[in-house]
Amino acid sequence: MSRVLAVLLLAGVAGCFEDPAIVDVDGDPAGAPVRTRRACGTVAPPLAEQDRVDAEVAAFMAARSANPVSYVTGGTIDVHFHVIRSGTSVSQGNVPRSQLEAQIDVLNDAYRPWGWGFQLASVDRTTNASWFTAGSDSNAESDMKDRLRQGGAADLNIYTLSPGDDLLGWATFPWWYEDWPSYDGVVILFSSLPGGASAPYNEGDTATHEVGHWMGLYHTFEGGCSSRNDRVSDTPAEKSATFGCPASRDSCPSKAGDDPIENFMDYTDDPCMDRFTSGQDRRMDQQFTTYREGR
């Protein structure tokens, strides 16, 4: 069963939640939850679903091959920030607009070299204790997104809150949009925004990582040392996630190349992440063309 179908089943038994009150106020500096290891709640689908998606993308690209440009190679994506908070202080999730603008800058630094840019389209603030601690695939998450999500498939909705299970964030994959458009988007820990309190995950690269999933990328360590790993040929195989920021690592010595520990799709600290590959760029372009363009 795909993750989307599982979440749809959960949504069918969703409980009642307090009506959100959306207001704009200024935040104030304060503390925040501490995460000691990067933990991403985005789980790659079963191999059969991965194979189906790759086949769909290949067929769509083949159908487009007669055009001068067979796929989208970049563009500017509208970002809708949904600030979920439990109160009016920064420690309660009420992050200032300046941090959201800084997050847009971080995304642009990471994706602009590959043709993709981001612009802040809207910000709303919701006080709701249940949503503030929503877990991945929870009723609170689906209820929150049903109420707040904006735009179409090509619009990026980012929800900042304080997730359960010590997660830094999670995201939906592009091909899930058709079955459940209201669920599409990225969820991140509010204190992972640039200048937040969750060092070493406070330079904004949690969002960079999760937006990578939203654009169609898997973790670099997906599949371990297998030949398929993350379905991208120029990211060396990696047996497991890398934490911290080691000088080097080679967890698959029988495969070419050291582990891609500087890649945004690994689990290293924010200061260690600084790159995508041309293969990842091609996959993002083709995924966006197939599942997001014009939807």
C-alpha positions as CSV (number, residue, x, y, z in Angstrom):
1,M,0.0,0.0,0.0
2,S,1.4,3.4,-0.9
3,R,1.9,6.1,1.8
4,V,-0.9,8.2,0.3
5,L,-3.4,5.4,0.4
6,A,-2.5,4.8,4.0
7,V,-3.0,8.4,4.9
8,L,-6.3,8.5,3.1
9,L,-7.5,5.7,5.3
10,L,-6.4,7.6,8.3
11,A,-8.2,10.7,7.1
12,G,-11.4,8.7,6.9
13,V,-11.5,8.4,10.7
14,A,-10.2,11.8,11.5
15,G,-11.4,13.3,14.8
16,C,-12.5,16.9,15.5
17,F,-10.0,19.7,16.0
18,E,-10.3,23.2,17.4
19,D,-11.1,25.8,14.7
20,P,-7.8,27.7,13.9
21,A,-7.5,31.4,14.6
22,I,-5.3,33.0,12.0
23,V,-3.6,36.3,13.1
24,D,-0.4,38.1,12.4
25,V,1.8,39.1,15.3
26,D,5.5,39.8,15.9
27,G,7.6,37.1,17.6
28,D,10.3,37.4,20.2
29,P,13.5,35.4,20.6
30,A,13.3,32.3,22.8
31,G,14.3,28.7,23.0
32,A,13.1,25.7,20.9
33,P,13.2,21.9,20.7
34,V,16.6,20.3,20.3
35,R,17.2,17.6,17.8
36,T,20.5,15.6,18.2
37,R,20.3,13.6,14.9
38,R,18.8,14.5,11.6
39,A,15.5,12.5,11.2
40,C,13.4,12.8,8.1
41,G,9.9,11.4,8.1
42,T,9.8,11.0,4.3
43,V,9.8,7.3,3.5
44,A,10.5,6.1,0.0
45,P,7.6,3.9,-1.4
46,P,8.0,0.2,-2.1
47,L,10.1,-0.8,-5.0
48,A,7.1,-1.7,-7.1
49,E,5.8,1.9,-6.8
50,Q,9.3,3.3,-7.5
51,D,9.4,1.2,-10.7
52,R,5.9,2.3,-11.7
53,V,6.9,6.0,-11.3
54,D,10.1,5.6,-13.3
55,A,8.1,4.0,-16.1
56,E,5.5,6.7,-16.0
57,V,8.1,9.4,-16.2
58,A,10.0,7.7,-19.0
59,A,6.8,7.3,-21.0
60,F,5.8,11.0,-20.4
61,M,9.3,12.1,-21.5
62,A,9.1,10.0,-24.6
63,A,5.8,11.6,-25.5
64,R,7.3,15.0,-25.1
65,S,10.4,14.3,-27.1
66,A,9.0,15.8,-30.3
67,N,8.9,19.2,-28.6
68,P,11.9,21.6,-28.8
69,V,12.2,21.3,-25.0
70,S,11.1,17.9,-23.8
71,Y,10.9,18.8,-20.2
72,V,10.9,21.8,-17.8
73,T,14.5,22.7,-16.8
74,G,13.7,25.3,-14.2
75,G,11.4,28.1,-13.2
76,T,10.2,30.1,-10.2
77,I,8.1,28.4,-7.6
78,D,5.6,30.2,-5.4
79,V,6.0,29.4,-1.7
80,H,3.1,29.6,0.7
81,F,4.3,29.5,4.3
82,H,1.9,28.3,7.0
83,V,3.3,29.1,10.5
84,I,1.6,26.8,13.0
85,R,2.1,27.9,16.6
86,S,0.9,27.2,20.1
87,G,1.3,30.8,21.3
88,T,2.8,34.1,20.4
89,S,6.5,33.6,21.2
90,V,9.1,32.3,18.9
91,S,9.6,29.3,21.3
92,Q,5.9,28.5,20.6
93,G,6.5,28.5,16.9
94,N,5.6,32.1,16.1
95,V,8.7,32.7,13.9
96,P,9.2,36.2,12.4
97,R,8.8,36.9,8.7
98,S,12.5,37.6,8.5
99,Q,13.3,33.9,9.1
100,L,10.9,32.9,6.3
101,E,12.5,35.3,3.9
102,A,15.9,33.9,5.0
103,Q,14.6,30.4,4.2
104,I,13.7,31.5,0.7
105,D,17.2,32.8,0.3
106,V,18.7,29.4,1.4
107,L,16.4,27.5,-1.1
108,N,17.5,29.8,-3.9
109,D,21.2,29.3,-3.0
110,A,20.7,25.6,-3.3
111,Y,18.5,25.3,-6.3
112,R,19.3,28.4,-8.5
113,P,22.5,26.7,-9.9
114,W,20.1,24.1,-11.3
115,G,17.6,26.6,-12.7
116,W,15.0,26.6,-10.0
117,G,14.0,29.6,-7.9
118,F,11.6,30.3,-5.1
119,Q,9.6,33.4,-4.2
120,L,7.5,34.1,-1.1
121,A,3.9,34.2,-2.2
122,S,2.0,34.2,1.2
123,V,2.3,33.8,4.9
124,D,-0.4,32.8,7.3
125,R,-0.3,32.1,11.1
126,T,-2.5,29.6,12.9
127,T,-2.7,29.0,16.6
128,N,-3.7,25.4,17.1
129,A,-2.0,23.2,19.7
130,S,-3.0,19.9,18.0
131,W,-1.5,21.0,14.7
132,F,1.6,22.4,16.3
133,T,2.7,18.9,17.4
134,A,1.3,17.0,14.4
135,G,3.1,13.9,13.5
136,S,3.7,12.5,10.0
137,D,0.6,10.8,8.5
138,S,-1.5,12.0,11.5
139,N,-5.1,13.1,11.5
140,A,-3.8,16.5,12.7
141,E,-1.6,16.8,9.7
142,S,-4.3,16.0,7.2
143,D,-6.8,18.3,8.9
144,M,-4.2,21.1,8.9
145,K,-3.5,20.7,5.3
146,D,-7.1,20.4,4.3
147,R,-7.8,23.8,5.9
148,L,-4.7,25.7,4.8
149,R,-3.1,24.5,1.6
150,Q,-3.0,27.0,-1.3
151,G,-2.4,26.8,-5.1
152,G,-1.9,24.0,-7.5
153,A,0.6,21.2,-8.0
154,A,3.4,23.6,-8.9
155,D,2.9,25.7,-5.7
156,L,5.1,24.8,-2.7
157,N,3.3,24.8,0.7
158,I,5.6,24.7,3.7
159,Y,4.2,24.2,7.2
160,T,6.4,25.2,10.2
161,L,5.6,23.5,13.5
162,S,7.1,21.3,16.2
163,P,6.7,17.7,14.9
164,G,6.3,14.6,17.0
165,D,8.7,11.7,17.0
166,D,11.8,14.1,17.0
167,L,11.4,14.6,13.3
168,L,13.0,17.6,11.6
169,G,10.5,17.3,8.7
170,W,8.9,15.3,5.9
171,A,7.5,15.9,2.4
172,T,5.2,14.4,-0.2
173,F,6.4,13.1,-3.5
174,P,5.2,14.7,-6.8
175,W,3.3,11.7,-8.1
176,W,1.1,11.7,-5.0
177,Y,-0.5,15.0,-5.9
178,E,-3.0,13.6,-8.3
179,D,-4.6,11.3,-5.7
180,W,-4.6,13.8,-2.8
181,P,-3.8,17.4,-3.8
182,S,-4.6,18.9,-0.4
183,Y,-2.0,16.7,1.3
184,D,0.9,18.0,-1.0
185,G,3.7,20.0,0.6
186,V,6.6,20.1,3.1
187,V,6.5,20.1,6.9
188,I,9.6,21.3,8.9
189,L,10.6,22.0,12.5
190,F,10.2,25.7,13.0
191,S,13.5,26.1,14.7
192,S,15.3,24.6,11.7
193,L,14.7,27.8,9.8
194,P,17.9,30.0,9.3
195,G,18.8,31.5,12.7
196,G,16.7,29.0,14.6
197,A,17.6,27.3,17.9
198,S,18.1,23.8,16.6
199,A,21.8,23.8,15.8
200,P,23.4,22.1,13.9
201,Y,20.1,22.0,11.9
202,N,19.4,25.7,11.9
203,E,20.8,27.0,8.6
204,G,17.7,26.1,6.6
205,D,18.8,22.9,4.9
206,T,16.1,20.8,6.5
207,A,13.8,22.7,4.1
208,T,16.3,22.2,1.3
209,H,16.3,18.4,2.0
210,E,12.5,18.1,2.2
211,V,11.9,20.2,-0.9
212,G,14.3,17.8,-2.7
213,H,11.7,15.0,-1.8
214,W,8.9,17.3,-3.0
215,M,10.8,17.6,-6.3
216,G,11.1,13.8,-6.6
217,L,14.4,12.9,-5.0
218,Y,15.0,10.0,-2.6
219,H,17.7,9.9,0.1
220,T,21.2,9.2,-1.2
221,F,21.4,6.1,1.0
222,E,18.1,4.7,-0.4
223,G,18.7,1.1,-1.3
224,G,22.0,0.9,0.4
225,C,24.8,-0.6,-1.7
226,S,22.5,-1.9,-4.4
227,S,22.8,-0.9,-8.0
228,R,19.5,1.1,-7.8
229,N,20.1,3.0,-4.7
230,D,18.4,6.4,-5.1
231,R,17.7,6.0,-8.8
232,V,20.3,8.6,-9.7
233,S,23.4,7.4,-11.4
234,D,25.9,10.0,-10.3
235,T,25.3,9.8,-6.5
236,P,27.7,7.1,-5.2
237,A,26.1,4.2,-3.4
238,E,25.8,4.7,0.4
239,K,25.0,1.8,2.8
240,S,23.3,4.0,5.4
241,A,22.7,7.6,6.4
242,T,25.7,9.7,7.4
243,F,25.3,11.9,10.5
244,G,27.5,14.8,11.7
245,C,30.1,16.1,9.3
246,P,32.9,13.5,8.8
247,A,35.9,14.3,6.6
248,S,35.0,11.3,4.4
249,R,33.2,8.0,4.4
250,D,33.0,5.0,2.2
251,S,30.3,2.6,3.4
252,C,30.1,0.7,0.0
253,P,33.8,0.0,-0.7
254,S,32.9,-2.4,-3.6
255,K,31.2,0.5,-5.4
256,A,32.9,3.5,-7.0
257,G,33.2,6.7,-5.1
258,D,33.0,7.9,-1.5
259,D,29.7,8.4,0.2
260,P,28.0,11.7,-1.0
261,I,28.0,13.2,2.5
262,E,27.9,16.8,1.2
263,N,24.7,16.1,-0.7
264,F,21.5,17.8,0.4
265,M,19.7,14.4,0.4
266,D,21.9,12.7,3.0
267,Y,21.5,13.2,6.8
268,T,24.6,15.2,7.6
269,D,24.6,18.5,9.6
270,D,23.5,21.7,7.8
271,P,27.0,23.1,7.5
272,C,28.1,19.9,5.7
273,M,25.4,20.0,3.0
274,D,26.1,22.1,-0.1
275,R,25.3,20.3,-3.3
276,F,23.0,18.4,-5.7
277,T,24.3,16.5,-8.7
278,S,23.5,16.9,-12.4
279,G,21.6,13.5,-12.2
280,Q,19.5,14.8,-9.3
281,D,18.8,17.9,-11.3
282,R,17.6,15.9,-14.3
283,R,15.4,13.8,-12.1
284,M,13.8,16.9,-10.5
285,D,13.2,18.4,-13.9
286,Q,11.5,15.3,-15.3
287,Q,9.5,14.7,-12.1
288,F,8.3,18.3,-12.2
289,T,7.4,18.1,-15.8
290,T,5.5,14.8,-15.4
291,Y,3.6,15.5,-12.2
292,R,3.5,19.3,-11.5
293,E,3.7,21.3,-14.6
294,G,0.3,22.8,-15.6
295,R,-1.6,20.8,-12.9
